[in-house]
Amino acid sequence: MSNKLITPQTLKGFRDYLPDVMLQKEKLIEIARRVYRSYGFSPIDTPALEYSEILLGKGSDETDKQMFRFTDNGDRDVSLRFDLTIPFARFAAKYIGELGTPFKRYHIGTVWRAEKPQAGRYREFMQCDFDIIGTDSNASDIETLLVINDLIEQLGVGGFTIRVNHRQLLNGMLEKQGLLEHSVAVLRALDKLAKIGPDEVIKEMGVTAGATPEKAQQILEFAGLTGTPDEMLNRCEELVAGNERGLLGIANLRELFAAASAVGLPAGRVKLDLSIARGLDYYTGTIFETFLDALPKIGSVCSGGRYDNLAELFTKQKLPGVGASLGLDRLLAAMEELGQASTSRTPAPVLITQFDAKFLPEYLKMSRELRAAGIGVEVYPEAKGIGKQFKYADRKGFTIVLIAGENEFNEGKWQVKHLASGSQQVVESGELVKVVGELIGN
C-alpha cells in the first residue's frame, strides 16, 4: 500500500467554508427565511439530480453547456440542477392539484454550473429562491419587488438599487424593428452589454439575429435611455406606439413604480434600466436585478422576474409564475470585499475558562444556566494556563470571557471580561446571567 499523501485540495470553482464564513452564511439564510415567511411563502425542497430532459433547453444555450451532466449507474441521463426555478416548475406541475393556486414557495439549496470561476462566482453555489406560481397578476410582480427590497434591507449590506425592466417592453421594441422572432438572440446579446461593450453587442446581434448595424444601434439607444421612470416610460410609449406588447409592459411598469412610491420605498431605490434583459430564456414579463451601491461591479446579488410559460413544458395547465433568487455566495464575496464579513468563528458569545479543574462541575452548572437564558456558551475543556485560554478566546472571537477560581467561588462571584473593550468587572453569581445578557445585547 502506498504511503503517498493525498493533496488536500478542492476542485477548481469549488470552495470550502470555514466557520467564520459559514456562520455568516447561516445568518443570511436565517434572515432570508424570516423575510420569505413574513410574506407567506412556504418551504419546499427538490432533488439535486434531475433527468437531463427536465433541465435541457429551459434556461439558455449557455446553461445547457454549463450543466454537470452524466450517466448514473442505472444508465440514466441525469444532470445536477443549475438553478431552482426549473425544478420548481417540474415540482408545481406534479403537485399543483394538491397545493392549489396561487402557490407561494421558497427554496434554499445548492446548484451547479460549470462556468468560468470569478470573483463571487463559483461552480457550486447556493440560491435562496422565492416564487409565486398560478397567477399572472401584476400585484405578484410588485410583491416580488417588495420582498427583494425587504430582504436586502434586513441583510444590512448598505445602500442598494433594484433595477427593473419588462420583457414585453423589450419585445415590443423588437417587434417594431422586425426582430421579434430573433428576440432570444437579441436579448442574450443585450444582456452582455456591461461585459463586452456596445460594439461587440452590435456585432453579436448581427451574427446571431441578423440585425443590421442600424437596427442594433437603435436597440442600444433604446436600452440606454435615461431620466426618471416617468420620463423614460413616456419616451418608450412614443417608440412602441401602437404595439400591444410594448404598451402592456409600460402599463405594468407604471403600476409598479406607483406602488413602490405609495408603500414608501426610498426615492431612487427602484430604477428603470432598459438594458437589463436577463440571460435566461424563460422570462416573459417584469425582470429584476439588484446591485449594491458600494460594489456594483460584483454584479446582481438578487435577480429574477416573471416566467409565464415555463411550467407548460410539464403540464397543459396554465401556471404563470414570478420570483427571484438571492445569490448567497456572491453576496458573501461582496461583504468580504466591503469589510462587512464577520471574523467570529464561534456561534457562542461566551467562554467559561477552566481556572481550576476541581471546579469543573461549577463551570458546567453555570454554562447550563446561561444556555437556559438563551445565551450560547462554551466551557474550555482543560485547566491550562489562563493566557492560553484567552488566546483561544481571541482567535475564535468570543465576546465575553468568564473566570472564577477558589477565591471567587468562596465569595460567590465571577470575573467578567469583555474582550472587545478590554473592560473587566466582578459580578455576584446570582446576577451573572443578567449582566452577561446585557453585555451581549441578549
C-alpha positions as CSV (number, residue, x, y, z in Angstrom):
1,M,0.0,0.0,0.0
2,S,1.4,3.4,-1.0
3,N,2.3,5.8,1.8
4,K,2.0,8.8,-0.5
5,L,-0.2,11.6,1.0
6,I,-3.1,12.9,-1.0
7,T,-3.0,16.6,-1.5
8,P,-6.0,18.2,0.4
9,Q,-7.3,20.3,-2.5
10,T,-10.7,21.3,-3.9
11,L,-11.8,21.3,-7.5
12,K,-11.4,24.5,-9.5
13,G,-14.5,26.6,-9.0
14,F,-15.4,24.9,-5.7
15,R,-14.6,26.1,-2.2
16,D,-14.6,25.1,1.5
17,Y,-16.3,27.2,4.1
18,L,-14.5,27.9,7.3
19,P,-16.6,28.6,10.4
20,D,-16.4,32.4,10.2
21,V,-17.8,32.3,6.6
22,M,-20.3,29.6,7.3
23,L,-21.6,31.4,10.4
24,Q,-22.2,34.5,8.3
25,K,-23.8,32.4,5.5
26,E,-26.2,30.7,8.0
27,K,-27.1,34.2,9.4
28,L,-28.0,35.4,5.9
29,I,-30.1,32.2,5.3
30,E,-32.0,32.8,8.6
31,I,-32.8,36.4,7.6
32,A,-33.9,35.2,4.1
33,R,-36.2,32.6,5.7
34,R,-37.7,35.2,8.1
35,V,-38.4,37.6,5.3
36,Y,-39.9,35.0,2.9
37,R,-42.1,33.6,5.7
38,S,-43.4,37.1,6.6
39,Y,-44.9,37.2,3.1
40,G,-46.5,33.8,3.4
41,F,-44.0,31.8,1.4
42,S,-43.8,28.1,2.3
43,P,-40.6,25.9,2.2
44,I,-40.1,23.1,-0.3
45,D,-37.1,21.0,-1.5
46,T,-36.3,19.1,-4.7
47,P,-33.6,16.6,-5.6
48,A,-30.1,17.9,-6.6
49,L,-30.2,15.4,-9.5
50,E,-32.9,15.6,-12.3
51,Y,-33.4,13.8,-15.5
52,S,-31.4,15.8,-18.1
53,E,-34.5,16.3,-20.2
54,I,-36.1,18.2,-17.3
55,L,-33.3,20.8,-17.4
56,L,-32.1,20.9,-21.1
57,G,-33.3,23.7,-23.2
58,K,-35.1,25.5,-20.4
59,G,-32.5,28.2,-19.4
60,S,-30.3,29.1,-22.4
61,D,-27.7,27.5,-24.7
62,E,-25.1,28.7,-22.2
63,T,-26.7,27.0,-19.2
64,D,-27.1,23.8,-21.3
65,K,-23.3,23.9,-21.9
66,Q,-22.7,24.5,-18.2
67,M,-24.7,21.6,-16.8
68,F,-22.9,18.9,-14.9
69,R,-24.4,16.0,-16.9
70,F,-23.5,12.3,-16.7
71,T,-24.9,8.8,-16.8
72,D,-25.6,7.2,-13.5
73,N,-25.2,3.5,-12.5
74,G,-28.6,2.8,-14.0
75,D,-27.6,4.3,-17.3
76,R,-30.0,7.1,-16.9
77,D,-29.1,10.5,-18.4
78,V,-29.1,12.8,-15.4
79,S,-27.8,16.3,-14.5
80,L,-27.2,18.4,-11.5
81,R,-29.7,21.3,-11.3
82,F,-28.3,24.7,-12.5
83,D,-31.0,26.7,-10.8
84,L,-34.0,26.2,-8.5
85,T,-36.7,27.6,-10.9
86,I,-36.9,24.9,-13.4
87,P,-37.1,22.1,-10.8
88,F,-39.8,24.2,-9.2
89,A,-41.8,24.3,-12.5
90,R,-41.5,20.5,-12.6
91,F,-42.5,20.3,-9.0
92,A,-45.5,22.5,-9.5
93,A,-46.7,20.6,-12.5
94,K,-46.6,17.4,-10.4
95,Y,-48.2,18.7,-7.2
96,I,-50.3,21.8,-8.1
97,G,-53.5,19.8,-7.8
98,E,-52.7,19.1,-4.2
99,L,-51.2,22.5,-3.4
100,G,-53.7,24.8,-5.2
101,T,-53.1,28.2,-6.7
102,P,-51.7,30.7,-6.2
103,F,-48.8,28.8,-4.5
104,K,-46.0,30.7,-2.8
105,R,-42.8,28.8,-2.1
106,Y,-39.2,29.5,-1.0
107,H,-36.4,27.1,-1.6
108,I,-32.8,27.4,-0.3
109,G,-30.5,24.9,-2.0
110,T,-27.2,24.2,-3.8
111,V,-27.0,24.5,-7.6
112,W,-24.1,23.7,-10.0
113,R,-22.9,25.4,-13.2
114,A,-19.6,24.6,-15.0
115,E,-18.9,28.2,-15.8
116,K,-15.6,30.1,-15.6
117,P,-14.9,30.9,-11.9
118,Q,-14.5,34.6,-11.0
119,A,-14.9,36.9,-8.0
120,G,-18.1,35.9,-6.2
121,R,-18.9,33.2,-8.7
122,Y,-18.3,29.5,-8.1
123,R,-19.3,26.3,-9.9
124,E,-21.2,25.2,-6.8
125,F,-23.2,27.8,-5.1
126,M,-26.4,28.3,-3.0
127,Q,-29.5,30.1,-4.1
128,C,-32.3,31.4,-1.9
129,D,-35.4,31.5,-4.2
130,F,-38.9,32.6,-3.6
131,D,-41.7,32.3,-6.2
132,I,-45.5,32.8,-6.7
133,I,-47.0,30.4,-9.2
134,G,-50.5,30.2,-10.6
135,T,-51.3,33.9,-11.1
136,D,-50.4,36.4,-13.8
137,S,-51.4,39.4,-11.7
138,N,-49.1,42.3,-11.8
139,A,-49.6,42.6,-8.0
140,S,-47.4,39.5,-7.7
141,D,-44.6,41.2,-9.6
142,I,-44.9,44.2,-7.3
143,E,-44.8,41.9,-4.3
144,T,-41.7,40.3,-5.6
145,L,-40.1,43.8,-5.8
146,L,-41.1,44.4,-2.1
147,V,-39.7,41.1,-1.0
148,I,-36.4,41.9,-2.7
149,N,-36.3,45.3,-1.0
150,D,-37.1,44.0,2.5
151,L,-34.6,41.1,2.1
152,I,-31.6,43.3,1.1
153,E,-32.5,45.9,3.7
154,Q,-32.6,43.3,6.5
155,L,-29.4,41.7,5.4
156,G,-27.8,45.0,6.3
157,V,-25.3,45.3,3.5
158,G,-25.7,49.1,2.9
159,G,-27.3,51.0,0.1
160,F,-28.6,49.2,-3.0
161,T,-30.6,49.8,-6.1
162,I,-33.2,47.4,-7.7
163,R,-33.1,47.8,-11.4
164,V,-36.2,46.7,-13.3
165,N,-37.3,46.2,-16.9
166,H,-40.1,44.3,-18.7
167,R,-39.6,41.7,-21.4
168,Q,-42.8,42.7,-23.2
169,L,-41.5,46.3,-23.5
170,L,-38.3,44.9,-25.0
171,N,-40.2,42.6,-27.2
172,G,-42.5,45.4,-28.4
173,M,-39.4,47.4,-29.4
174,L,-38.0,44.3,-31.3
175,E,-41.4,43.7,-33.0
176,K,-41.3,47.3,-34.2
177,Q,-37.8,46.6,-35.6
178,G,-39.0,43.4,-37.3
179,L,-36.7,41.3,-35.0
180,L,-39.3,39.7,-32.6
181,E,-38.6,36.2,-34.0
182,H,-34.9,36.7,-33.1
183,S,-35.7,38.1,-29.6
184,V,-33.9,35.4,-27.7
185,A,-30.6,36.0,-29.6
186,V,-31.0,39.8,-29.4
187,L,-31.8,39.8,-25.7
188,R,-28.9,37.4,-24.9
189,A,-26.6,39.9,-26.7
190,L,-28.1,42.9,-24.9
191,D,-27.6,41.1,-21.6
192,K,-23.8,41.1,-22.2
193,L,-23.7,44.9,-22.7
194,A,-21.9,45.6,-19.4
195,K,-19.4,42.8,-20.0
196,I,-18.4,43.2,-23.7
197,G,-19.4,46.7,-24.6
198,P,-21.7,48.2,-27.3
199,D,-19.5,47.4,-30.4
200,E,-19.3,43.7,-29.6
201,V,-23.1,43.6,-28.8
202,I,-23.9,45.1,-32.2
203,K,-21.6,42.6,-33.8
204,E,-23.2,39.7,-31.9
205,M,-26.7,40.9,-32.8
206,G,-25.7,40.9,-36.5
207,V,-24.3,37.4,-36.3
208,T,-26.9,35.6,-34.2
209,A,-30.1,37.6,-35.0
210,G,-29.4,39.1,-38.4
211,A,-29.8,42.6,-37.1
212,T,-28.4,45.4,-39.3
213,P,-25.9,47.7,-37.6
214,E,-28.6,50.5,-37.8
215,K,-31.2,48.3,-36.1
216,A,-28.8,47.1,-33.5
217,Q,-27.7,50.7,-32.8
218,Q,-31.4,51.7,-32.3
219,I,-31.9,48.9,-29.8
220,L,-28.8,50.1,-27.9
221,E,-30.1,53.7,-27.9
222,F,-33.4,52.4,-26.6
223,A,-31.6,50.4,-23.9
224,G,-29.5,53.5,-23.0
225,L,-32.4,55.8,-22.3
226,T,-32.0,57.7,-19.0
227,G,-34.2,60.0,-16.8
228,T,-36.9,59.5,-14.3
229,P,-39.1,56.4,-14.7
230,D,-41.9,58.6,-15.9
231,E,-39.7,60.4,-18.4
232,M,-38.3,57.1,-19.7
233,L,-41.7,55.4,-19.9
234,N,-43.1,58.4,-21.8
235,R,-40.3,58.1,-24.3
236,C,-40.9,54.4,-24.6
237,E,-44.6,55.0,-25.2
238,E,-43.6,57.0,-28.3
239,L,-41.1,54.4,-29.5
240,V,-43.6,51.4,-29.2
241,A,-46.7,53.3,-30.1
242,G,-49.4,51.0,-31.4
243,N,-47.6,47.9,-30.2
244,E,-49.7,45.9,-27.8
245,R,-46.8,44.0,-26.2
246,G,-44.8,47.2,-25.5
247,L,-47.8,49.1,-24.1
248,L,-48.6,46.2,-21.7
249,G,-45.0,46.3,-20.4
250,I,-45.2,50.1,-19.9
251,A,-48.6,49.8,-18.1
252,N,-47.2,47.2,-15.7
253,L,-44.1,49.2,-15.0
254,R,-46.1,52.3,-14.3
255,E,-48.2,50.4,-11.8
256,L,-45.0,49.0,-10.2
257,F,-43.4,52.4,-9.8
258,A,-46.6,53.9,-8.4
259,A,-46.9,51.1,-5.9
260,A,-43.2,51.5,-4.9
261,S,-43.8,55.1,-4.2
262,A,-47.1,54.5,-2.4
263,V,-45.6,52.0,0.1
264,G,-42.7,54.3,0.9
265,L,-39.7,52.8,-0.8
266,P,-36.8,55.3,-0.7
267,A,-36.6,57.6,-3.7
268,G,-34.2,56.2,-6.3
269,R,-34.3,52.7,-4.7
270,V,-36.1,51.3,-7.8
271,K,-34.6,52.3,-11.2
272,L,-35.9,51.6,-14.7
273,D,-33.0,50.1,-16.6
274,L,-33.9,49.3,-20.2
275,S,-30.6,47.5,-20.8
276,I,-31.5,44.6,-18.4
277,A,-32.6,41.6,-20.4
278,R,-31.7,38.6,-18.1
279,G,-29.9,35.9,-19.9
280,L,-32.4,33.1,-19.2
281,D,-34.9,32.4,-22.0
282,Y,-37.9,31.7,-19.8
283,Y,-38.6,35.3,-18.6
284,T,-41.7,36.8,-20.1
285,G,-42.5,39.9,-18.1
286,T,-41.0,42.1,-15.3
287,I,-37.4,41.4,-14.6
288,F,-35.3,42.4,-11.6
289,E,-31.6,42.9,-10.8
290,T,-30.2,44.2,-7.5
291,F,-26.9,46.0,-7.2
292,L,-25.0,47.1,-4.1
293,D,-24.3,50.8,-4.4
294,A,-20.8,50.4,-2.9
295,L,-19.8,47.5,-5.1
296,P,-21.8,47.4,-8.4
297,K,-19.0,45.6,-10.2
298,I,-19.7,42.3,-8.4
299,G,-23.0,42.1,-10.3
300,S,-26.6,41.5,-9.2
301,V,-27.0,39.9,-5.8
302,C,-30.7,39.2,-6.2
303,S,-32.3,38.7,-9.6
304,G,-35.4,37.3,-11.1
305,G,-38.6,38.0,-13.0
306,R,-41.9,36.7,-14.5
307,Y,-41.9,33.4,-16.4
308,D,-45.4,32.7,-17.7
309,N,-44.7,29.7,-19.9
310,L,-42.1,27.6,-18.1
311,A,-44.5,25.1,-16.5
312,E,-46.2,24.4,-19.8
313,L,-43.2,22.1,-20.6
314,F,-44.5,19.7,-17.9
315,T,-48.3,20.3,-17.9
316,K,-51.2,21.6,-20.0
317,Q,-52.4,23.6,-17.0
318,K,-51.5,27.3,-17.3
319,L,-49.1,28.1,-14.4
320,P,-47.7,31.6,-14.8
321,G,-45.1,32.5,-12.2
322,V,-42.8,35.2,-10.8
323,G,-40.0,35.2,-8.4
324,A,-36.4,36.0,-7.6
325,S,-33.2,34.4,-6.2
326,L,-30.7,35.7,-3.7
327,G,-27.2,34.8,-4.6
328,L,-25.7,34.0,-1.3
329,D,-22.1,33.3,-2.3
330,R,-21.9,36.5,-4.4
331,L,-23.3,38.4,-1.5
332,L,-20.7,36.9,0.9
333,A,-17.9,37.8,-1.5
334,A,-19.2,41.3,-1.7
335,M,-19.4,41.6,2.1
336,E,-15.8,40.3,2.4
337,E,-14.6,42.9,-0.1
338,L,-16.5,45.7,1.7
339,G,-15.1,44.7,5.1
340,Q,-18.5,43.7,6.4
341,A,-17.7,40.0,6.9
342,S,-17.7,38.7,10.5
343,T,-14.4,37.3,11.8
344,S,-16.0,35.3,14.6
345,R,-15.5,31.6,14.4
346,T,-18.0,30.6,17.1
347,P,-21.7,30.9,17.4
348,A,-21.4,31.1,21.2
349,P,-20.6,34.6,22.5
350,V,-19.3,33.4,26.0
351,L,-16.3,31.3,27.0
352,I,-16.1,30.0,30.6
353,T,-12.4,29.3,31.4
354,Q,-11.2,26.4,33.5
355,F,-9.1,28.2,36.1
356,D,-9.1,25.2,38.4
357,A,-10.1,21.7,37.3
358,K,-11.7,20.8,40.6
359,F,-14.4,23.4,39.9
360,L,-15.4,21.8,36.6
361,P,-19.0,20.9,37.9
362,E,-19.4,24.6,38.9
363,Y,-18.3,25.8,35.4
364,L,-20.7,23.3,33.8
365,K,-23.5,24.3,36.1
366,M,-23.1,28.0,35.2
367,S,-22.9,27.1,31.5
368,R,-26.3,25.4,31.7
369,E,-27.8,28.5,33.5
370,L,-26.6,30.7,30.7
371,R,-27.9,28.4,28.0
372,A,-31.3,28.2,29.7
373,A,-31.4,32.0,29.3
374,G,-30.7,31.7,25.6
375,I,-27.0,32.6,25.8
376,G,-24.6,30.4,23.9
377,V,-21.6,29.4,26.0
378,E,-18.5,27.1,25.6
379,V,-16.6,25.7,28.5
380,Y,-12.8,25.4,27.9
381,P,-12.1,21.6,28.1
382,E,-8.8,21.8,30.0
383,A,-7.4,23.7,33.0
384,K,-4.5,25.0,31.1
385,G,-2.7,28.4,31.6
386,I,-5.2,31.3,31.6
387,G,-3.1,33.0,28.9
388,K,-3.6,30.1,26.5
389,Q,-7.3,30.1,27.2
390,F,-7.5,33.9,26.5
391,K,-5.6,33.4,23.3
392,Y,-8.1,30.7,22.3
393,A,-10.9,33.2,23.1
394,D,-9.4,35.9,20.9
395,R,-8.8,33.6,18.0
396,K,-12.4,32.3,18.0
397,G,-13.9,35.7,18.5
398,F,-15.8,35.3,21.8
399,T,-17.4,38.4,23.2
400,I,-17.3,37.6,26.9
401,V,-14.8,35.5,29.0
402,L,-15.8,34.3,32.5
403,I,-13.2,33.5,35.1
404,A,-13.6,32.0,38.5
405,G,-11.2,30.3,40.9
406,E,-11.2,29.3,44.5
407,N,-11.3,32.9,45.8
408,E,-14.3,33.8,43.5
409,F,-16.3,30.7,44.4
410,N,-15.7,31.3,48.1
411,E,-17.1,34.8,47.7
412,G,-19.9,33.8,45.3
413,K,-18.6,35.9,42.5
414,W,-17.3,35.7,38.8
415,Q,-14.9,37.9,36.9
416,V,-16.4,39.1,33.6
417,K,-14.1,40.3,30.8
418,H,-15.5,42.0,27.6
419,L,-12.8,41.2,25.0
420,A,-13.5,44.0,22.5
421,S,-13.4,46.8,25.0
422,G,-10.9,45.1,27.5
423,S,-13.2,46.1,30.4
424,Q,-13.4,43.7,33.3
425,Q,-15.8,43.6,36.3
426,V,-16.7,41.4,39.3
427,V,-20.2,40.2,39.4
428,E,-22.3,38.3,42.0
429,S,-23.1,34.8,40.9
430,G,-26.9,35.5,41.2
431,E,-26.5,38.5,38.8
432,L,-24.2,36.9,36.3
433,V,-26.8,35.7,33.8
434,K,-28.5,39.1,33.7
435,V,-25.2,41.0,33.4
436,V,-23.8,38.8,30.6
437,G,-27.2,39.1,28.8
438,E,-27.0,42.9,28.9
439,L,-23.3,42.9,27.7
440,I,-24.1,40.8,24.6
441,G,-27.4,42.5,23.9
442,N,-29.5,39.4,24.5
